[in-house]
Amino acid sequence: MSLDTYRSPSDAFATTAARRPDAPFLLAPASAGLPYAPQGFRIEYGAFKTEVDRLRAEYAAAGYGRGARVALLLENRPVFFLHWLALNALGVSIVPINPDVRPDELSFQLELSQADLLVAASDRVQVTKGAELGRARLIDTDSRIPSCQTDVTAQSPEFNDECALLFTSG
């Protein structure tokens, strides 16, 4: 199957999850020494897809879809991929936020992106102190998803849609 077969990364993920639900999707050994997962982890496609579908339904019920952006301050953790794939399945563009971002940089990125929401890992919420969040509402990963403020055009991705708005340091 070629890449142009898929409308989005979420389509490619869902196809693989259907074909190989028991295959590892994300894994990290205990030796990686991850502070958020000291025992490491192994997450299979099928189990992760179940969680992606659950979260996608929550975002859909809150009105998120094509035309909206959601900023993610979730580092390189499984929860980042969970939110990204759930949002991508609805056509929502993400704005990944560097966990070492300074308040003025965060303010700039949120203002320029016009993100509706900033989702932060609970141990990263302090990074937002001193930043102007603009229209973005701040939640942690355990919070209820607030209603989308953007008028969305649909709740599905298209091949040429924006998938992510990336800010780089260089």
Disulfide bonds with the S-S distance in Angstrom:
none
